């Protein structure tokens, strides 16, 4: 049996996205090419990897097993490639680093500045990306690593992804400066039950977490604004007297707004995620080290 890595890579993508067309779209190939290569892989393996019903293909139990083992082989091959590249050149080249909006300024830009001061051989390209899109972006090769939020829902448990803890980010109540609780040592969600609310968009981490927590506290938040930009959310609080919840990283100075510690909501766990096969690449470890230095310095200040 002689299996080729390129065809195993096709199988890995097919197992994740589920169709020949989606596999072709992700890899920039034609559907007929993907079908042909998967058929060759099946022939090479000597066992039935797919069940075919009309034009639709699904993995057999054997195919699913091979796809799972292929991930490990591909991960190992990527690690070997990375190690060879590092032996030849050290931490050089371009690293594509993604992060959610409120992490870009205090973490990503700060880490990039640290690296730029140390070397001109390593270029860091930044991309703003929602936490829930980070793992998929890594698997599709759009990013080399990403700063994201571990929401505890298993989304970061992809078999070829390594998770590195980075920082803890407390959630704060943001209030208009004239609010009766603006100088309180700590605020609870129940204290804000009668207020108007400004929230992140539905489907986002905070856009779902905050209403759910409010319901657990016994009330439905009366939403008067939803904003993807946390800066606009803060401006809405200042202008209308609404209240909101933001992570400490996202709270910037805004006239007319104060942030108070919030009881009852756990801190966000901020992590760096990277494909396991690339985790030992010196360019990647240099970026991770810079991110951790910046996060540690921010925590101490």
N, C-alpha and C positions, 0 to 999 in steps of 0.2 A: 504494500500500500504506500503510495507516494502522494502526500497531500501538500498542496502549495499554500503559502501564507496568503497570497492575494485572493485565492478563492475562499479560504477560511475567513478572511476579512469580510467578504461578501456575505457569507453565512452569518457572521456575527451581526452585521447590520440588518439582514433579513429577519433574524430572530427578534431583534429589538423593534423594528418598524412594522413588520407583519406582512408586507406585500412586495412583489417584484417592482412595481412602479415606484413605491416610496423608497426602496433601496436604490433604484436607479437615480431618483431625484437627489438623494443625499450624496451620492458618490459622483454625480455628474456623468453618468453613463446612460446608454440607451436601454430600455427594458428588454429588448431582444438579446443584448449582450449579457445582461445580468442572468436571464433565463438560461442562456447557453453555458455560461460559466458555472452556474449552480448545477446544471445537468452533468457537466464534466466532473465537478466535485463528487457528485453522487456516484458517477462511474468509477472514479478513482478510489472511493471508499469501499466499493463493493457491497454496500448495503443500501436499503431504502431510507433516504433522508427526508423525503417529501411525500405527502399525499396530494393527489391532484384531482380536483373536481372541476371539470371544464377548464377554464383558464386560471382558476384560483389554486394556489399552492399553500399548504400548511406543513409544518414540521411534524414528522413522526416522533415517537419517543426517542428513537435512536438519533434522529436529527437534532432534537433539543439537547440531548446529552453531548453530541459532538460540538454544538454551538457553545455550550457552557465550557467545555474543555478548550475550545478555540480561543475563548477570551483570555485564558491563562497563557496560552502560547503566544498570542499577539502581544499581550502585556510584557512577556519576557523578551520578545523580539524588540519591542520599543525600548525597553530598558538597556539591552545590549547596544542598540544603535546610539542611544544617548550617551552611554559610557564611552563608546569609541569616539564620538564627536568631542566629548570633553577631554579625552586624552590627547586629541589632536589640537584642540584650540582653547580649552578652558571655557569659562563662562562668557560666551560671546553670542552674537546673533540677536534675533528679535524674540521677545516673549510677549504674548498677548494676554493681558491681565484684565479680567472683568470684575465688576463690583456693583452693588446696588447704590442708588443715588446718594444716600447720606454717608456712604463710606468713601466716596470718591475723593473729596477734599481732605478729610483728616487722615485717611489711611493710604489710598492709592497714590494720590499726588505727592504726599509726604514721602512715601517709600521710593517713588520714582526719583524724587529730588536727591534722596540719600544715595541711590545707586549712580545717578549722574555725576555726583561729586566724587565718586570712587573710581569710575571707569567710563570710558567712551566706547568700549567694545560691546557693551550690552545695551540694546535698545528696548524700551518697554512701551508697548502700545496699549492704550487704555480703552475700555469699552464699558459703558453703563449698561447694566442688565439686571432684570428682576431676579430675586433669589430663586424663585421657582423655575426659572429657565436656565440656571447655571449648569446643572448636571448635564442636561441635554446638549448645551453648547459645548461642553467639554467632550462629550462622546461624539459629537458631530465634527470636532476638530476646529470649531470657530474660536475657541480659547485654549490656552495652555494651562491656565489656572484661574480661579475665581475666588473672590471674597464674597461670602454669602452667609445666610442665616440658617442655622440648624433648627428647623421648626419642630423636630421630634416626631415627624410623620413618616420617617423611613425614606424620604425622597433622596437622601444622600447615600443610600446604601447600595448603589450600583456596584457590581462585583469588581469593576476595574477602576474604581475611584478611591483615592486616599484622602482622608479628612484630617486636617491639622488644626487643633484649637488655636484661636487667635486672641479673642477678647470677650469680655462680658459687657453688655450694653444695657443699662437700666432703662425702663420705660418711665416717662415723666408725664404728669398732667400739665398741659399748657393752658393758661388762664389769662383773661384780660387783666391788666394791671389793677383795675378797680374792683376786681372780684373780692367777695368777702373772705375767701380762703387764700388770697394772694400771698399772705405772709404765714400761712399754716406750716407747721413742721412736716406734716404728711397729709395727703388727701386720699380718700377712698372714692371708688366709682359711685357708690351710693350717695356720697356727699353732692354729686353732680347730677343726680337723677332729673332735676327739674330744668336743667340747662339745655340750650341749643348746642348741637355738636357739629364739628368739622372733622371729616374722616378721609382716609385714603380711599381709593376706588375699590369697588366690590371685586372680589377675586384676588386681591393682594393680601399679603401677610397681615398688615395692620387693619386693612379694610374689612377683614373677616374676624380677626381676633378681638378687636375692641367691641363691636356689637355683641358678640357671643359672651364676652365677659360682663357687659352691661346687663344682659338678660339673666346671667347667673346671679348678678347683684340685685335682681328684682325689678328691672325696668327696661323699656325699649327706648334707645336713644332717639331723640328728635333731631334728625339730620338736616342741616341747612346748607351744607356744602361738602363736596368731595373733590379732592385735589391730588393729582399725582406728584406735584411739586410741594415739598414740605415748606418751602419758603412762602408759597402762596397760601398754604394752610395757616401758617402763623399770621400772615397779613389779614386773613379772614377773621381770625380770632381777635386781632387788634381792632378791626373795623366794625365788627358786628357784636362783640361780646360773647361769642360762642366759646366753647371749650373743646379740647381735643387731647389726644394721647400721642406722644412722639418719643422715639428713642433718644437718649442723650446725645448721640452722635449727630442727630438731625436738628437739634435745637440751636439755632443761631440767634445772635442778638437781634431783637425786633422791638422797636419802640412800642410801648403799650402792652407787652406780653411778658408774663413771668412763667417760669417752670418750677413745679414743686414735686418732691418725691411722691410716688404713687404706691399705695399699699395694694396687695392682692394680685399683682401681675408679676410673673417671673421675668428676670432679665433675659434679653435676647442673647443667645450664644452665637457669637460670630466666629466663623471658621474659614480656613482656606481649603479649597478642594482642587485636586490635581489628578490627572490620570496616573494610575499607579506605575505604569511603565516609564513615565517621565519624571517621577518624583525624585529620583537620584541625580537627574541631570543638573550639572553645576549652575547653569543659568537659572533653573527653577529654584534650586535651593538658595541661591543668592537673593532672589526676589522674596521668597518666603522669609528668609532671615531679616531682610529690611522691613517687611511688614510687621514682623514680631517686635523688632526694635522700636518702631514707631508706636505700636499699640502699647508696649510696656512703658514708653516714655509718657504717652498720653494718660495712662492709668496713674502714674506717679505724680503728675502735675495737678 
